[in-house]
């Protein structure tokens, strides 16, 4: 909203400022007003002058003008011309002269020209703004206040194609941020702007072929998974506008197969490692089902009737799992065809990006009204997904003899929202309700966009609305009786799904109901906020269970992991065009290393300088998986690529398999090192994370080379990629001070930074936490496992027999002074008491053997 100290409309019309005659006011914003002006001697020489009360400008506003100067000559940026100070009506103003754009900002343009807001328009908008981001990245600057009001749209008849809009970005944050947020993330704002355009102006039900595919890719992958992504370990596109532009172009190029436009996601595959992520498959449910394995560790727990938190390293397949367990995917993919095929639950999938785009910048402390609005919106969003799924069941589920009698559902909805009108005879009840719910969601978004004017849209839906809806449906729809309803909430992770959103929803979604259960995927256990809005702890094992896919991979037998991974990869080989039947088993293609872990350890210990220890074989690939399935798929893709590509597998008996160990080792080392490089690229903290990983890896390798295991009589090399902390680490000043005094390490890092390092080591998957932990001194302490993919980088083995034990003081040393940790641990003597105990145990075992 505009400030009260702005001048009345056209108050300065006909004034002359620095040789420019003010024609009329053409806009006003939060901090100032904008006039169109022309040079007093040359009428066709136009400029836009923003007139701002000086008191409205934030400190250092001149720096923002310097930003624009660094972008001089970039066509997609409104060019700065000059600025001046002026006293008008005895009030000091700052007048900033800008390139004049003869048209509206994006907000007004869209409202006036809704028919022009098409998918090609949105694509062009993204392309132009990413071009600005390229220039900003080159100069190491940011906009900090990107929104619809400072994106200008014009049609220039002087250009070769005047129908193609000119898009320019202006107002580089000179007056602070809308909603008093300083600064706002440029990438998040671009995603937010584009999402709003898709929501308001594009009806996906009216799209087909090319357009529907582009819409799905944009809404489900490019905006939430590419533009919004901040985790540098995910890919080289993260915060890299040039690569994002390439990603955008690739969406377009995927449309075209020969001369006709088809959906590219079809079977058989052209390449066995196409569509590595769930999002890349779009809405091709057949492909999603075919390339998916239900044998993942943890499935039995996830399918139980309890609220569940699903976590695991990036690329472990959380989205794929959730989408495949939804009834919508099962029906559209052809895996479920009749009522008798159904499981004892009905899965409803909901991606939390919808929640993020509705509430992108919630305050840390919400009023009761703001909480109720958030709950109201979430209830509507879940109801929308329920109705959409029921519509699909009517069209794809055989055995439904009569249309659903939904009178009870309509009556309840009308009781909660009196504006709902009972569906007329001859009209689809489900589609009528779906349309109504969609309008109610939009009503909330409009209220939020307008700055939350009073009063908010009422009445609010109750906290138990979802439970009541499930109860009604289970009574009135015959095939739902006896079946629980599972709501799969995907990507429910801090900071995107903020603390205030999570604690608000925790007031009701994790309550224990018999009708429905919530299954929530989050990036790591540290991105789930375990409190409700009253500050009550939401307790694990009481309100919910945790499935950590990384931990399941740590604990699962090799046979279970083999069945899961080989199932996924062999599915791809079997469904790829041109691969001969002799080459459909990845275990045969890679062969076995045939080495026990102790043998590999001795090879590492005995290897002379310059001699390479090889990592190879399907058994080794299984051992390198921490649940990060995408990385394993990429690894197999790279091995096959180095071998000559899938084409070499088209004819029988023309190649020698297994693939040579040198080729396998090269691909394994490269993907291992690449992951570490991606960790280092994480903004602000990546270098520290890498140093910590390298320090631990160097210590673990030193133990392998120079110490023998205490756990076997044969004294094999000490093999550990697990760290065991011997007490609970509490990050406070007093403990850190004591640790420094004890070990004399660098303690310039504050406790809050150490805690962030610890959480980010887990968040970015450098270490995986075994939530079962181990009893140490009367407490159960989580154990930390180095990501298995890094085992080759540090010349370790996958053996879980040994560990690197550290005191809390030493753990603090690792986080704050990794170099000191290395020298300390190498000089640390084995604990004599433990050593004598192990020697006595071995002596007694030998006596027994005799």
N, C-alpha and C positions, 0 to 999 in steps of 0.2 A: 504494500500500500504506500501511496505517496505521502511524504511528510507534510505537516500542516504549514510549514513556513515557505512553501512554494508560492510564487506569485500567481495571481488570478490569470485566467486564460487570456492570451494575447495582450497582456499588460505592457509588453515592450514592443509591440508592433509599431513599425515606422521609425524605431530608434536606429542609429548608426553606430556600429561597433567596429572600430579599426577598419574603416572604409567600406564596411558591408552593411547594407540596408536590410533590416529585418522585415520580411514580407508577412509572415504569419506563423503562428505556433503550429507545429505539425506532430507534436507528441509530448508526453510527459511521463516521467518514470518516478522511481522512488525518491531520487535525490535532486532531480532537476527537470528543466523543460527544454525542448528542442525547437529551434526556429529554422525555417528555410530562409535563406538570405541570398542577395546578389550584390556584386560589386557595384558601388555607387556610380561608376563610370561605364561599366560593361555589364549590361543587364543579363546577358546569357552566361556570365561567369557565376555559377551557383556554388553555394557551400551550405553545410548544415552546422549550426552553432548550438552547442549545448551550454545552457546557462544554469549554473549551479550555485546556490548560496554557499559561501565559503565554509560555513560551519558544518555543512553536510558532508564535506570531504574528509576522508580518513587521513591519518598521518601518513606521509610518504606517498601521496597520490601522484606526485611528479614521477616517481619511479615507474608507475604503470604506463605513463606516456612514453617513457624510454623503451618499454617493451614493444610498443607499437612502432617506434622508430627502428627497432631491430628487425621488424617485419616489413620494412619499406619495400615496395615493389611486388609483394605477394598479392596476386589478383583477388584472392578470396578474403582479404582483410580490408576493412574500411580504413582508408589512409588518413593519417593525422596530418594536419596542415600547420596549425599554429595555436597558441593560446594567449590569453590576455586577462588582466584583472580590470574590473569595472565597478564603479559605485552606481547603483540604480536604486532610486527611492531611498537613498541614504543607507542602503544595505550593500555590503561587499559581496560581489559575485566573482566567480571564475568562469570565463567564457572559452570554450574549447572548440576550435574550428576543425570540422571533419569533411571528408569527401561526401558530396551530396548524392544520396541514392533515391531516385524518384519512384518509391513504392513503399510497401509496408514491411513491418517486421513479420517474422514467421507466424506469430500468434494471430495477428490481424489478417494476414494473407490467407491463412487456412480458414478462418471464420468466413471471409468474404468469398473465397474460391474453393469451397470444399471439393468440388468435382476435379480440381487440379491436383489434389493430394492423392496421388496414385503410387503404386509400388515403384515405377521408374523415377518418380519425383523423390521418394524417400531414399532410393539408391543413390541418386545424384547428390542429395543433401549429405548423406554419409560420406560419399567420395570427396566432396568439396571440403567438409570440415576436417576429415582426416588429412587432407592436403595441408590445411592450416596447422594441424598437429605435427606434421613432418617438419615444417618450418620452425615451429616453436621448439621442437626437440633439438633441432640443429643449433638453436641459440640458447638452449637450456632455460626456457621460460614457460610459464603456464598462464592460462587465461584467468582461472579462479572464479569466474562468475558467468559461465555459459548458460544461456537459457533462451526460450523462444523470443524474448523481447529484444535481444541483441544479435539475433540472426536475421539479416535483412534479405529480402527477396525482391528482385527486379527483373523486368523483361526489357532488354535493350534492342531496339529495332535496327541498330547499327551493326549488330552481330550477324554472322552467317545464318544462325538458326535462332531467330528472336523468340520462338516458342519455348526454347530451353532456358530456364530461369538462371539468372546470375545470382549467386549466393555469396554473401559477405558477412564476416563476423566483426562486430565492433564492441566498444565499451569494455576494455580490458580491466575490469574490476576497480575503477577509480573511486567508487563510492562505497566499497564494501560489497556484501553479498545479499541477494534476496533471502528472506527468512532469517536474516542476521547470522548466517553461517559463513565463516571465513576460514579458509577458502573452501570452495566446492570443487570436488574432483572433476576435471574436464572429461574424462572418459565416462564416468558415471552420469554426468549431465548429458553427454551425447546419447547414451543409451536411453536415458529417461525421456529426452525429447522425441526420439524415434519411436519408442514404445508407445508414447501418448498418441502420436500420429497414427500408428497401426491400430490402436484401440478405438480411436474416435472416428477414423475415416475409412478404414479398410474392413470390409465384411468378408472373412475367409470363406464363408459358406457359398459365396457367389464366384469364387475363384476356381479355376481348373487348370490342369496340366502344369505348364511352366510357371504361371503366376502363383498357384497354390504351393508348388514346391519352393519357390523363392520366399514366399510368406513364411512357411514353416521353418525354413533354414534361418531366416532372419530373426524370427520371434523366439525360436527354441534353442538355437545354437549361437548365431553370430553376436547378438546383443548380450544375452546373459553369460555365454561361455567364452566369448572372444573379447568383446569390448570391455566388459566388466571385470575380466579376470585380472587378478593382481599377483598371483603366485607364479613367479618367474620359472619355477621348475616344470611348469606344465608344457611350455612350448616357446618357440622363438617369436611368436606373435604378441606376447604379453607386453603391453605398453610400447610396442614397436609399430608406429603408424604405417610405415612402408609395407611391413609384412601384413598388417591388417587390410590395407588396400588390396594386396595380392589375394588375401583370403576372400575378400568381397568379389573380386573379379572371378575367382575360381567357382563361386556359386553360380555365376552366370554361365561360365563355360561348361559346367556340368549339365546344363539343360540339353545340350545339342548332341544327339547321337544320329549320325548320318545326316539326312536332310530334314528329318522329322523331329519334333520336340516330344521327348518322352521323359518319364521319370527315370533318372539314371540308377536309382537304387533298386536293382532287380536281380533275380537269380537266373542262371548261374552268374557268379562274379567274374569280372574280367581279370582280376588279380586277387590272390588269396588274402591279401592284407589291405584290401579296400575297406573303408568304413570301420576304422579301429575304435571309434567312440560311438556310444549310443546316439548322440545328437547328430552325427554325420549320416545316420540312416533315415533321418527325418521321420515321416509317418509311414515308412515301408514296413508294416507290421510283420509281413511274411519273412523278410530278411532278419528282422529283429529276433523273431522266434527261432529261426533256423540256425543262426550263428551264436545262439545262446546255450549255455549248459546249466541245468538245474542242479548239478552235482556240486555246487560251490560249498565249501566248508561253512557251516552256520545256517544252512537252509532249514534244518529241522527246528532250530530255535526260533528263527524268524517267522516260521509259519504257525507258531503256537499262539494261543489266545491270551496275549499279554501285550501291554505297551512296550515298544522296543526302540532303542536308539541304535542305529546302524552306522558304524564309522569304519575307517580304514584309509590307507594311503591313497593319494590321487591315482586314478587309473585302475582301481581295484574293481570297478564295475558296479558301484552303488546305484547309479542311474539306470543302468541296464537291468539290474536285478529288480528294482522297483517297477520299472515300466513293464517288464515281462510278467510280473505278478499281478498286474492290473487286468481286470476282466476285459476292458476295452481292447488292449493289445492282444489278448488271447483270442478274442472273437474275430477281430479284423485280420489277425495273422493266420486264422484257420485252425488253430490248435484246439479250440473249444467250439463245438458245433451244436450240441444239444444239452439239455438240462442234466442228463445223466453224466456228462463229461465234467461238470463243474466240481471244483474243490469244495471243502466244507466252509469256505469263506469267499467273500466277494471283495476283490481289490479295487480301490478307487485311487487313481494317481493324481497328485497335485504338485506342480513345481512352484517352489516358493519365490521364484522371481516375480510372480504376479503380486505377491505381498510386498516385495521390495519396491517395485515400481509404484505401488499405491502409497507407500510410506517410506520414501527414500531417505528422509532426514528427520526421524522422530527425535524428540527431546529425550534427555536422560531421565527426566522426571515428568511423567504425564499426569494431567488432571484426570479426574474420574470420567469426565465427558470424553476426553481423547481416548481413554482406554475402551469405553463402550463403543465408540465409533470404530475402533480397530477390531474389536470382537465382532461387531455387526458386519463389517466388510468380510472378515474371514469366514463367518457363517454363510454369507451369501456365496462366497467363492467355492466353498465345499459343496453347497447345495447345487451350484451350477454343474460341478463335475459329476455329482450323483445323477442329476437329470440327464446329462449328456450320455452317461453310461447306460441308463435305462432306455434311452432312444435307440442306442446301438443294439441292445439286447432284443428289442422288438424286431429289428431288421435282420439279425444274424443268429439268433438263438432259436433252434427248432424245439418244438414241444410246448410252445406257448399257444394254447388253443384259442384263448379269448383275449381281447385288449384288456390292459390293466384297468381296474376300477379304482381310480385315484381320488374319489370324493373325499375320503378322510384326510388325505394329504392336502387337498385344496382348502378344506375347512380350517385345518390347522394353520396353513400359511396365511389365510385371510384373517384369522384370529390374531396372529402376530403382526401382520402388515395389512391393515384394513383397506389400503388402496388397491390390493389385489382383487381382480374381478374374476368370478367363476367362469370357466371356459364355456363359450357358446357351443351348442350341439353342432357337430360336423367339423369342429376344429380340434387339432391334436392338443390334448391336455398338457402333455410333456413339453411340446414346443411352445405353447402359450406360457407355461411357467418359466421355461428357459429364457424366453424373451423378457419377461417381467424381472427376473433375477438379474439379467444383464443390465437392464435399465437402472435398477437399484444400485448396482455396483458403480455404474457411471455417475449416478447422483452423488455418491460419496466422493468420488474423485474430483468432480467439479467443485464440491464444497471445499475440499482440501486445497485445490488450485487457487481458489479465490481468497485464500488466507484465513479460512475457518471463520467466516462471519457467523454471528449468532442469529437464530439458533441453528444447531446441526439438524440434519435430516432425522426425523423420528417417526414412529417409535423404533427403539433398538430391539434387535432380536435377543432372546434370553441366552444365558450361558449354557443351558442344557438343550439348546435348539438342535444341535447335530444329533445328540442322543435321542431326542424325541422323534426327529425325522426317521432315524434308523428303526426305532420301535414301531412307528406307524407303517413303514414299508414292509417290515417283517411280518406284520399282521395282514396286510391287504394284498401282497404279492405272493402267491403260493410257493414259488420256487425259492423265495428268500427265507421261508420259515426254517429255523434250525441252522441257518448260515449266519455267521458273524460278518460284519462289514469292517474291512481293514482300510484305513486311510493312509496311503503312502505319501508322506510329505518329504519331497526331495530338495536337497541343497538348503537345509535349515541350519545355516552356519553364520556365526559371528565373523566379521563385523557387519556383513550385508543384512542378515536378519538380526537386527540389533538387540542389545540387552533389553531395552524397553519393550520391543515387540515380543521377545521370547517370554519375559516374565509375565506379560499380559496374557498370552495364550496359555501359559502354564497354570493359570487360575482354573482351567477346565479341561484342557485336552489330555492331560495325563491322569485324570481321575479314572478309577477302576469301574468300568461299566461292563455289563454282559453283552450288550447289543453291538458295541463297536470298540475298536482298538486303533491307536495311532502308532504307525511305524515311521520313525523319523530318521532320515539320513543327514549326517553332519560331517564336515571335513575331518575333524578329529575330536577327541573327547574334550579338548580345550576350547572348541568353538560352540559347545553347547552350554548354555547358562542355566545351572541347576537350581533356580529359585523362582518362586512366583512373585506377584506384585506386592505381597505383604512381607516379603523377605523370608518366607518359609522354604527350607531346603526340600527340594524334590528328591527323594531318596532312591538310589539304585537298589534293586531287588524288592523294593516296596511298591513304588509307583511305576517303575520301568526296569527292564533288563537291558544290558549293553551287549551288542555283538560287534566286536572289533575284528574285522576281516583280516587285518594284519596279524593280530594275536591268534586267530584261528589257524592261519597258515603256519605260525610258529609252533603250534601245538599239534596240528593234524599230522597223521602218519604220511609217509612218503607215498603210499599207495593211494590215499585219498587225494592228495595234491596231483599225483600223476593222472588219476581218472578225470579230475576237473580240467586241468590244463590241456591234456591230450585230447579230451572231448571237444574243447573249444577250437583248438588248432586243426584237428582232423576234420571237424565240421566244415571248416573253411576250405581245406584241400578238396574235400568231397564235392563241394558246391562251387568249384572254380572251373571255368571252361578250359578244356585243353590239357588238364593234368591226368596222366595215365593212372590206371588203377594200381600199378605197382608202387606208386609213390603217395599213398594216402595215409601213411602212418609216420608221424613226426619222430617217434622213437627209433624207427628203422632209418630214417633219413639222417638223423644226427648220431645214431649209435650210442653206445655206453662208454663212459670213460674207463670203467672197470677198476677204479681206484677207491680204496677206503679213505676216509678222511685222514687217518694216521699216515697213510702212504703219501698223500698230497702234502701233508705237513712236513714230512721228512724230505720230500723233493724241494720244498721251499727252503728248508734249513740247509740243505746240502748244495743248493744251486750256487755256482760261482758267479762272480760279477760278470754281467753281460749275457749270462745264460737265462733264457726266458722259460718260466714255468707256465705251461699251457693249461687254460681252463676250457673244457670242451665236454661234449656228450649230453644227451637228454637228461641224464640223472643230475648233472651239474646245473643245467637250465632250471630244473625243478627246484633245486636248492637255492637258486638265486632269486626266487619269487617270494616277496613279502606280502603277497596279495595284490600287487600292482600289475594286473593282467595286461594292461595296455603296454607297459614296458616290455613284458615278455613277448607280446605279439610283435612289437617293433624289433626286438632282438632277432626273432626268427625271420622276420622280413629282411633284416640286414644280412643275416647269414646266407639266406637264399639269394639275395641280390649280389653279394660278393662271389657266390658260386657261379653266377651267370644268369640268374633270374628264373622265374617260373617256366619259361619256354624250354629250359633244359629238361624238364620233367614231363614232356609231352609224349615221348616215345619210350618203349621198354628197352632195357638192356643197352642203353646208349651212354649211360653215365655210371660212375662207380660211387656207390654209397656204402658206408656213411660218408658225409662230407668231411674232408680232411680237417684235422684238429687245428691246424694253423689258421684256416679260414674262420672256424668257429671262435677261436681265441681272439682273433682280431676284432670281430664284431662284439664279443662280450666285453673286451677292454674298452672299446670305443663308447659303448652305451653306458658303461659304468662311469667312465671319466666325464662323459657328457652330463650325466645327472649331477655330478659334483660341480661342474661349471655352471649349471642352471641354479644350483643352490647359491653360489656366489653372486649371481645376478639379482637376487632378491634385494629390492631397494632398502637402503639404510642399514640392514642387519646381515645381509648375505655374506659379506667377507668374514664377519665374526663366526657365522654358522660353519663356514668352510674350515676356518682355522680350528674350531672345536672338533669337527669330524676328523680332520687330518691328524690332530694331536692324539685323539683316541686311537685312530687307525695305526699310527706309528708305534704307540705303546703296545697295542695288541700284537703287532708284527714282531716287536722286540721280545715280548713274552714267548711267542712261538719259536723264535730263533734261539733264545738263550735260557729258557726255563722249561722244565719238564712238568707234566701234569701230575697232580697229587691224587688223581682219581683212578689211576690204573697202575697195576704192579709193574707193567712193562716199561714204565717211564716214557711214554710218547711225548712229543712236543706239546707244550701248553697251547691249546686252541680255544680262543675266546673272541666272539664278537658281541658278547653280552656284558653290560656293566651293572654291577650290583652295588647300590648305595646302602651303607650299613645303618642308616637311620633316616628319618623323615626330614627332607630339606625344608626349612622355614626361611624365607627370604626377608630377613630383618637386619637392621644396622648392627645390633649387638653380636649376633652370630657371625656376621661377616667380619666384624672387627676382631673377634677372637680368632677366626680362621687366619686372618692376615698376620696377626701377632705370632701365631703358631708356626706358620710356614713362610712368612715374609714374602708374599707375592703381591703383585700390583693390585691395589684395591681402589683404583680411581672410579671403577664402575659401581654404580649405586645398586642397592637391592632390587629396585623396580626393574632395572635393566637386566639383571641376572635372571629374574623371574620371567621376563619376556624372552630372553634367550632360551631358557629351559622350555617354555611353551612353544616357541617357534621351531625348536629342534624336533618337537613332536608334530607340530602343525604341518611343517614342510617335509615330513617323512624322513629326516636324516636319521632319527632314532624312532623305533616303535616301542610303545610302552606295553608290557605284559600286565594287564590289569589284575591278574591273579596275584602277582607279586610273590614275595618270599618272606617268611617270618625271620625278622632280624631283631634281636634284643627285645622281644615281646611285642613287636609291631610288624604288620605286613607292609613291606616296602615294595613299590613297583620296580620291576626290573626293566632296563632299557636295552633294546637290541639295536645294534647298528643295522641300517637298511641292508638287506642281503645283497642288493645290486652293487654295493660298494666293496664287497668281499674281494673281488679281483684287483681293485685299485690298490688296496693295502696289503695284498698278498697274504690273505688269511684263508681259512677253510670254513665250511658251513657247519662244523661240529658245534653242538650246543653243550658239550660236556663241561667245559670250564667257563670261568667268568673273570672279569677284571673287577676286583673288589676295591671300593674307595670309601673313605669316610666322607661325611658331609663337607668337612673343611676342604678335602681334596677335590670334591665335586665343584665347590665354589671356585677353587683354583683353576679347574678345567674351563669353567665358563668365563672367568675374568682374565686369566693369564695362561693360555694354552701352552706356550713355550716353556714356562716354568713347570707346568704339569708334566710335560715330557721328561725333562731332566729329573724331576722329583721321582716319578714312577720308575724310571730306569735305575735310579740309585736306591730304591726302596728294597729293604731286605725282606725275605719271606718271614711271616710271623712264625717264631720259633715254636710256640705252643702248638700251633696248627701243624707245623712240620713234624714235630715229634709224634703227634697223634696219628698222622698219616703213616709214618714209618712203622709205628707199632701195629697199625691195622694191617699193613702189608706183611709184617713179620708173622702175625698170627695166621693170616691167610696162607702163607707159604708153609707154615707148620701143619695146617689142616690138610693142605694138598699132599704133603709127604705122608 
